[in-house]
């Protein structure tokens, strides 16, 4: 078995860490690899802790969050997974959940979801939200973990929110949060 170089996970990604090396929990990495290999042509983008971990110092997460542009884009079944509940598939081997999200399920407009999708990067064959897109995706919920994630992403620099149509209320939240960084 090939071991990963976990030293790469001690800092923000300098471009030498792959998406899958950024996933700290091996079971999550296995489940997401299987998900990705069985859903290549779907209209979705990776957000949440796994996407965040690609850019900043990785944090432990036990699931993967995938944003679909609409509920019609979500597959009814995926090889190697069983439907856990309406918003999640469970990997048969590891029991890791892939959370399947829609704009409505995370307090986001369809327009913003499309902007996040359109501006995403393809990394290792996976469409991954950019740091700015991840920030936009976290403003609707804005819990303490979301705020901490936004702060970590903001510290990367070069954050340009101009491609994202966010409300004045969300802009105010973001301005108040980043003024202290």
Backbone as JSON, one array per atom type, in Angstrom:
{
  "sequence": "XXXXXXXXXXXXXXXXXXXXXXXXXXXXXXXXXXXXXXXXXXXXXXXXXXXXXXXXXXXXXXXXXXXXXXXXXXXXXXXXXXXXXXXXXXXXXXXXXXXXXXXXXXXXXXXXXXXXXXXXXXXXXXXXXXXXXXXXXXXXXXXXXXXXXXXXXXXXXXXXXXXXXXXXXXXXXXXXXXXXX",
  "N": [[0.84, -1.18, 0.0], [0.56, 2.2, -0.88], [1.71, 4.95, 0.89], [0.54, 8.2, 1.91], [1.99, 11.48, 1.71], [1.77, 13.06, 4.44], [2.82, 15.4, 5.41], [2.38, 17.36, 3.57], [-0.1, 18.24, 4.25], [0.07, 19.99, 6.3], [-0.08, 22.68, 5.86], [-1.43, 25.44, 3.88], [-2.45, 24.61, 0.54], [0.16, 24.39, -1.67], [0.1, 23.82, -4.28], [1.17, 21.38, -4.73], [-0.23, 19.36, -3.56], [-2.65, 16.93, -4.13], [-6.2, 16.74, -4.83], [-7.26, 14.4, -3.68], [-5.25, 13.72, -1.87], [-5.7, 15.67, -0.06], [-7.82, 14.93, 1.46], [-8.37, 13.94, 4.61], [-9.43, 11.7, 5.98], [-9.2, 8.38, 5.25], [-11.34, 6.66, 4.48], [-13.26, 8.45, 3.57], [-11.93, 9.48, 1.37], [-11.78, 7.16, -0.23], [-14.52, 6.61, -0.65], [-15.29, 8.97, -1.97], [-13.69, 8.86, -4.26], [-14.8, 6.59, -5.49], [-17.41, 7.55, -5.88], [-16.88, 9.68, -7.63], [-15.81, 8.3, -9.85], [-18.04, 6.99, -10.75], [-19.86, 8.92, -11.44], [-19.16, 10.76, -13.4], [-20.23, 12.42, -15.5], [-22.1, 14.12, -14.43], [-23.94, 17.1, -13.64], [-22.62, 18.85, -11.44], [-20.96, 20.23, -8.52], [-18.2, 20.12, -6.32], [-18.38, 21.08, -2.99], [-18.09, 22.37, 0.38], [-16.43, 20.71, 3.19], [-14.5, 18.92, 2.03], [-13.83, 20.15, -0.41], [-12.9, 22.61, 0.58], [-10.69, 21.7, 2.02], [-8.88, 21.15, 0.02], [-7.77, 23.59, -0.65], [-6.94, 25.01, 1.72], [-5.29, 24.43, 4.91], [-5.98, 21.14, 5.5], [-9.04, 19.99, 6.99], [-10.64, 17.71, 9.21], [-13.23, 15.8, 7.92], [-16.2, 13.93, 7.61], [-17.78, 13.35, 5.5], [-18.8, 14.09, 2.1], [-19.69, 16.93, 0.23], [-21.81, 17.65, -2.38], [-22.88, 19.86, -4.76], [-25.7, 20.14, -6.7], [-27.18, 21.55, -9.62], [-29.91, 21.43, -9.9], [-32.65, 19.52, -8.54], [-33.42, 17.65, -10.39], [-31.06, 16.93, -11.61], [-29.82, 15.17, -9.91], [-28.79, 11.86, -9.56], [-30.8, 8.85, -9.6], [-29.79, 6.47, -8.69], [-26.51, 5.27, -7.82], [-23.73, 3.39, -8.73], [-22.32, 1.29, -6.3], [-23.26, 2.69, -4.17], [-25.88, 3.36, -1.82], [-29.13, 4.74, -1.49], [-29.34, 6.87, 1.13], [-30.93, 8.73, 2.39], [-33.22, 11.28, 1.33], [-31.47, 13.43, 0.7], [-28.91, 12.29, 0.53], [-26.39, 9.89, -0.36], [-25.1, 6.71, 0.55], [-21.99, 5.22, 0.85], [-21.42, 1.91, 0.03], [-19.27, 0.25, 0.87], [-17.75, 1.76, 2.82], [-19.53, 3.23, 4.3], [-19.59, 5.97, 4.27], [-21.08, 9.12, 3.77], [-22.31, 10.8, 0.92], [-23.32, 13.88, 0.56], [-25.94, 15.18, -1.19], [-26.71, 18.11, -2.52], [-28.93, 20.83, -3.22], [-29.61, 24.09, -4.59], [-31.88, 25.06, -3.18], [-31.85, 23.51, -0.85], [-29.79, 24.53, 0.65], [-30.19, 27.2, 1.16], [-29.75, 28.99, -1.07], [-29.68, 30.84, -4.1], [-30.73, 29.74, -7.36], [-29.34, 30.95, -9.37], [-26.94, 31.77, -8.09], [-25.88, 29.24, -7.49], [-25.41, 28.32, -10.09], [-23.45, 30.16, -10.85], [-21.38, 29.45, -9.09], [-20.91, 26.87, -10.02], [-20.19, 27.41, -12.73], [-17.83, 28.89, -12.4], [-16.12, 27.13, -11.21], [-13.19, 25.03, -10.74], [-11.65, 22.37, -12.56], [-10.29, 19.76, -11.0], [-8.17, 17.15, -10.82], [-10.03, 15.68, -12.29], [-12.39, 16.36, -11.06], [-15.0, 18.64, -10.57], [-14.5, 21.45, -8.76], [-15.45, 23.86, -6.41], [-14.21, 27.21, -6.48], [-12.08, 29.09, -4.19], [-13.43, 31.56, -3.78], [-15.98, 30.84, -4.65], [-16.58, 28.89, -2.75], [-16.75, 30.49, -0.47], [-18.99, 32.04, -1.18], [-20.87, 29.98, -1.16], [-21.12, 29.42, 1.52], [-22.25, 31.56, 2.8], [-25.04, 31.62, 3.05], [-25.85, 29.83, 5.05], [-24.04, 30.29, 7.24], [-23.11, 29.45, 9.8], [-21.06, 28.9, 12.78], [-18.9, 27.2, 11.98], [-18.94, 27.65, 9.24], [-18.25, 30.35, 9.18], [-15.65, 30.22, 10.24], [-14.45, 28.72, 8.21], [-14.7, 30.5, 6.05], [-13.02, 32.55, 6.94], [-10.53, 31.21, 6.87], [-10.29, 30.72, 4.11], [-10.31, 33.35, 3.17], [-7.89, 34.3, 4.06], [-6.16, 33.27, 2.19], [-5.88, 35.13, 0.22], [-6.32, 37.09, -2.82], [-9.09, 36.84, -3.23], [-11.95, 37.14, -5.03], [-15.02, 38.3, -5.19], [-16.69, 39.24, -7.11], [-17.8, 37.79, -9.22], [-20.01, 36.57, -8.25], [-23.38, 36.65, -7.49], [-24.44, 37.91, -4.82], [-26.58, 38.7, -2.09], [-27.26, 41.96, -0.61], [-27.46, 41.7, 2.13], [-25.93, 39.38, 2.62], [-23.48, 40.31, 1.7], [-22.97, 42.24, 3.64], [-22.69, 40.59, 5.92], [-20.35, 39.23, 5.18], [-18.53, 41.37, 4.92], [-18.42, 42.3, 7.6], [-17.32, 40.08, 8.83], [-14.78, 39.7, 7.57], [-13.43, 42.05, 8.08], [-12.09, 41.83, 10.43], [-9.98, 40.2, 9.91]],
  "CA": [[0.0, 0.0, 0.0], [1.31, 3.44, -0.97], [1.33, 5.91, 1.92], [0.52, 9.6, 1.49], [2.9, 12.4, 2.39], [0.88, 13.92, 5.24], [3.47, 16.69, 5.65], [1.74, 18.3, 2.65], [-1.36, 18.68, 4.83], [0.34, 20.88, 7.44], [-0.21, 24.08, 5.45], [-2.29, 25.63, 2.72], [-1.96, 23.87, -0.62], [1.08, 25.16, -2.51], [-0.03, 23.29, -5.62], [1.75, 20.04, -4.82], [-1.13, 18.4, -2.94], [-3.81, 16.63, -4.96], [-7.49, 16.77, -4.14], [-7.45, 13.21, -2.85], [-4.31, 13.81, -0.76], [-6.24, 16.67, 0.86], [-8.88, 14.31, 2.26], [-7.64, 13.33, 5.72], [-10.0, 10.42, 6.39], [-9.07, 7.47, 4.1], [-12.64, 6.14, 4.05], [-13.9, 9.51, 2.79], [-11.21, 9.51, 0.09], [-12.21, 5.99, -1.02], [-15.92, 6.8, -1.05], [-15.4, 10.03, -2.96], [-13.11, 8.34, -5.5], [-15.82, 5.73, -6.1], [-18.48, 8.44, -6.32], [-16.4, 10.42, -8.8], [-15.65, 7.42, -11.01], [-19.36, 6.53, -11.2], [-20.75, 10.06, -11.7], [-18.33, 11.72, -14.14], [-20.92, 13.33, -16.41], [-23.18, 14.82, -13.75], [-23.82, 18.56, -13.54], [-22.51, 19.13, -10.02], [-19.69, 20.81, -8.1], [-17.81, 19.79, -4.95], [-18.29, 22.19, -2.04], [-17.98, 21.84, 1.73], [-15.14, 20.44, 3.83], [-13.53, 18.29, 1.14], [-13.36, 21.2, -1.33], [-12.13, 23.54, 1.4], [-9.42, 21.06, 2.38], [-7.95, 21.2, -1.1], [-7.13, 24.91, -0.71], [-6.33, 25.43, 2.98], [-4.85, 23.29, 5.72], [-7.15, 20.26, 5.55], [-9.71, 19.68, 8.26], [-11.29, 16.41, 9.18], [-14.65, 15.76, 7.58], [-16.6, 12.54, 7.45], [-18.66, 13.22, 4.35], [-18.48, 14.98, 0.99], [-20.86, 17.71, -0.16], [-21.84, 17.88, -3.82], [-23.99, 20.75, -5.11], [-26.32, 19.97, -8.02], [-27.89, 22.77, -10.03], [-31.33, 21.22, -9.61], [-32.92, 18.16, -8.05], [-33.51, 16.77, -11.56], [-29.7, 16.5, -11.96], [-29.36, 14.16, -8.96], [-29.13, 10.52, -10.06], [-31.65, 8.05, -8.72], [-28.89, 5.52, -8.03], [-25.1, 5.32, -8.2], [-23.07, 2.11, -8.45], [-21.51, 1.28, -5.08], [-23.89, 3.54, -3.16], [-27.31, 3.2, -1.63], [-29.78, 5.98, -1.09], [-29.41, 6.9, 2.59], [-32.12, 9.54, 2.58], [-33.45, 12.11, 0.14], [-30.32, 14.28, 0.41], [-27.6, 11.65, 0.69], [-26.08, 8.52, -0.73], [-24.14, 6.12, 1.47], [-21.06, 4.29, 0.2], [-21.69, 0.56, 0.53], [-18.1, -0.31, 1.55], [-17.23, 2.53, 3.96], [-20.68, 3.88, 4.95], [-19.43, 7.42, 4.17], [-22.2, 9.76, 3.06], [-22.15, 11.86, -0.05], [-24.47, 14.76, 0.69], [-26.33, 15.75, -2.48], [-27.35, 19.36, -2.17], [-29.48, 21.68, -4.26], [-29.66, 25.47, -4.09], [-32.96, 25.21, -2.2], [-31.54, 22.83, 0.42], [-28.76, 25.25, 1.41], [-30.5, 28.64, 1.2], [-28.98, 29.61, -2.14], [-30.45, 31.01, -5.33], [-30.27, 28.91, -8.48], [-28.36, 31.77, -10.08], [-25.67, 31.67, -7.39], [-25.38, 27.87, -7.69], [-24.87, 28.28, -11.45], [-22.19, 30.93, -10.84], [-20.39, 28.61, -8.41], [-20.62, 25.79, -10.97], [-19.5, 27.95, -13.91], [-16.5, 29.4, -12.04], [-15.35, 26.06, -10.55], [-12.01, 24.47, -11.41], [-11.62, 20.91, -12.64], [-9.08, 19.33, -10.31], [-8.14, 15.7, -10.78], [-11.26, 15.16, -12.86], [-13.53, 16.74, -10.23], [-15.33, 20.07, -10.58], [-14.38, 21.91, -7.37], [-15.69, 25.3, -6.26], [-13.04, 28.03, -6.18], [-12.19, 29.68, -2.85], [-14.51, 32.57, -3.78], [-17.24, 30.1, -4.75], [-16.84, 28.27, -1.44], [-17.22, 31.56, 0.42], [-20.37, 32.34, -1.57], [-21.74, 28.87, -0.77], [-21.24, 29.35, 2.98], [-22.9, 32.75, 3.35], [-26.46, 31.4, 3.34], [-25.99, 29.15, 6.34], [-23.25, 31.18, 8.08], [-22.89, 28.97, 11.17], [-19.7, 29.15, 13.24], [-17.94, 26.49, 11.13], [-18.9, 28.36, 7.96], [-17.49, 31.58, 9.39], [-14.23, 29.83, 10.37], [-14.0, 28.32, 6.88], [-14.57, 31.73, 5.25], [-11.8, 33.23, 7.4], [-9.37, 30.48, 6.33], [-10.23, 30.97, 2.67], [-10.0, 34.76, 2.95], [-6.45, 34.47, 4.32], [-5.41, 32.87, 1.01], [-5.71, 36.3, -0.63], [-6.87, 37.02, -4.18], [-10.5, 36.47, -3.23], [-12.73, 38.06, -5.85], [-16.42, 37.91, -5.08], [-17.47, 39.96, -8.13], [-18.48, 36.85, -10.13], [-21.1, 35.93, -7.52], [-24.51, 37.53, -7.21], [-24.87, 37.71, -3.44], [-27.46, 39.77, -1.61], [-26.63, 42.98, 0.24], [-27.39, 41.14, 3.49], [-24.79, 38.48, 2.65], [-22.29, 41.16, 1.57], [-22.75, 42.83, 4.96], [-22.14, 39.52, 6.77], [-18.97, 38.98, 4.76], [-17.72, 42.55, 5.28], [-18.22, 42.31, 9.04], [-16.44, 38.97, 9.2], [-13.41, 39.84, 7.07], [-12.79, 43.26, 8.58], [-11.26, 41.47, 11.58], [-8.91, 39.29, 9.49]],
  "C": [[0.89, 1.24, 0.0], [0.8, 4.41, 0.09], [1.37, 7.32, 1.35], [1.56, 10.38, 2.28], [2.05, 13.39, 3.17], [1.51, 15.25, 5.6], [2.83, 17.76, 4.76], [0.46, 18.9, 3.25], [-1.18, 19.64, 6.0], [0.12, 22.35, 7.13], [-1.25, 24.19, 4.34], [-1.65, 24.92, 1.53], [-1.08, 24.78, -1.48], [1.05, 24.67, -3.95], [0.54, 21.9, -5.79], [0.85, 18.97, -4.23], [-2.33, 18.18, -3.86], [-5.08, 16.75, -4.13], [-7.62, 15.58, -3.2], [-6.43, 13.14, -1.71], [-4.82, 14.78, 0.31], [-7.34, 16.12, 1.76], [-8.21, 13.5, 3.36], [-8.14, 11.94, 6.09], [-9.98, 9.47, 5.18], [-10.4, 6.92, 3.58], [-13.4, 7.18, 3.21], [-13.25, 9.59, 1.41], [-11.67, 8.36, -0.8], [-13.64, 6.18, -1.53], [-16.02, 7.87, -2.13], [-14.76, 9.63, -4.29], [-14.12, 7.47, -6.24], [-16.98, 6.56, -6.64], [-18.07, 9.13, -7.62], [-16.29, 9.51, -10.03], [-17.0, 6.94, -11.56], [-20.33, 7.66, -11.55], [-20.07, 11.13, -12.54], [-19.11, 12.75, -14.95], [-22.05, 14.11, -15.74], [-22.89, 16.32, -13.65], [-23.84, 18.95, -12.06], [-21.12, 19.68, -9.73], [-19.45, 20.44, -6.64], [-17.7, 21.06, -4.13], [-18.02, 21.59, -0.67], [-16.54, 21.54, 2.14], [-14.1, 19.81, 2.93], [-12.97, 19.32, 0.17], [-12.47, 22.19, -0.59], [-10.75, 22.98, 1.7], [-8.42, 21.03, 1.24], [-7.15, 22.51, -1.07], [-6.37, 25.28, 0.56], [-5.75, 24.22, 3.71], [-6.06, 22.39, 5.92], [-7.72, 20.1, 6.96], [-10.41, 18.34, 8.1], [-12.77, 16.58, 8.86], [-15.0, 14.31, 7.3], [-17.61, 12.32, 6.33], [-18.14, 14.11, 3.23], [-19.78, 15.64, 0.55], [-20.78, 18.04, -1.64], [-23.09, 18.7, -4.13], [-24.43, 20.49, -6.55], [-27.1, 21.23, -8.34], [-29.39, 22.65, -9.82], [-31.52, 19.78, -9.15], [-33.05, 17.17, -9.2], [-32.14, 16.24, -11.98], [-29.17, 15.39, -11.05], [-29.75, 12.78, -9.48], [-30.03, 9.78, -9.09], [-30.84, 6.97, -8.02], [-27.49, 5.65, -8.63], [-24.47, 3.99, -7.81], [-22.18, 2.24, -7.23], [-22.08, 2.1, -3.94], [-25.35, 3.15, -3.01], [-27.88, 4.53, -1.16], [-29.96, 5.94, 0.42], [-30.68, 7.63, 3.04], [-32.23, 10.44, 1.37], [-32.19, 12.9, -0.25], [-28.97, 13.62, 0.53], [-27.58, 10.24, 0.13], [-25.05, 8.01, 0.27], [-23.3, 5.09, 0.71], [-21.23, 2.92, 0.84], [-20.51, 0.01, 1.33], [-17.72, 0.42, 2.84], [-18.32, 3.17, 4.81], [-20.54, 5.4, 5.0], [-20.58, 7.98, 3.34], [-21.69, 10.79, 2.07], [-23.43, 12.67, 0.03], [-24.75, 15.38, -0.67], [-27.22, 16.95, -2.21], [-27.9, 20.05, -3.4], [-29.47, 23.11, -3.72], [-30.71, 25.66, -2.99], [-32.59, 24.6, -0.85], [-30.5, 23.57, 1.26], [-28.94, 26.76, 1.35], [-29.68, 29.42, 0.18], [-29.89, 29.78, -3.36], [-29.89, 30.08, -6.41], [-29.2, 29.66, -9.28], [-26.98, 31.67, -9.42], [-25.06, 30.27, -7.56], [-24.75, 27.75, -9.08], [-23.55, 29.04, -11.54], [-21.07, 30.13, -10.18], [-19.95, 27.49, -9.35], [-19.77, 26.3, -12.14], [-18.08, 28.41, -13.61], [-15.6, 28.33, -11.41], [-14.16, 25.64, -11.41], [-12.18, 22.96, -11.5], [-10.26, 20.48, -12.11], [-9.12, 17.81, -10.2], [-9.41, 15.07, -11.29], [-12.52, 15.51, -12.09], [-13.75, 18.24, -10.35], [-15.41, 20.52, -9.13], [-14.61, 23.42, -7.33], [-14.38, 26.0, -5.95], [-13.16, 28.53, -4.74], [-13.31, 30.72, -2.76], [-15.88, 31.89, -3.85], [-17.6, 29.42, -3.44], [-17.35, 29.31, -0.45], [-18.67, 31.88, 0.1], [-21.32, 31.24, -1.09], [-22.0, 28.83, 0.73], [-21.98, 30.54, 3.59], [-24.36, 32.55, 3.72], [-26.7, 30.76, 4.69], [-25.3, 29.94, 7.44], [-23.17, 30.77, 9.55], [-21.43, 29.19, 11.54], [-18.65, 28.45, 12.38], [-17.82, 27.17, 9.78], [-18.07, 29.64, 8.09], [-16.0, 31.28, 9.51], [-13.66, 29.44, 9.01], [-13.79, 29.55, 5.99], [-13.29, 32.47, 5.65], [-10.56, 32.55, 6.84], [-9.21, 30.74, 4.84], [-9.81, 32.41, 2.38], [-8.5, 35.01, 3.13], [-5.59, 34.05, 3.12], [-5.08, 34.07, 0.13], [-6.33, 36.07, -1.99], [-8.3, 36.51, -4.22], [-11.28, 37.54, -3.97], [-14.17, 37.57, -5.86], [-17.29, 38.52, -6.19], [-18.22, 39.03, -9.08], [-19.74, 36.24, -9.51], [-22.15, 36.96, -7.13], [-25.02, 37.23, -5.81], [-25.65, 38.93, -2.97], [-26.67, 40.78, -0.77], [-26.48, 42.48, 1.67], [-26.17, 40.22, 3.62], [-23.48, 39.25, 2.52], [-21.95, 41.78, 2.91], [-22.16, 41.81, 5.93], [-20.66, 39.31, 6.47], [-18.07, 40.15, 5.16], [-17.43, 42.59, 6.77], [-17.25, 41.23, 9.49], [-14.99, 39.25, 8.79], [-12.71, 41.1, 7.54], [-11.83, 42.94, 9.73], [-10.07, 40.58, 11.18], [-7.67, 40.08, 9.13]]
}
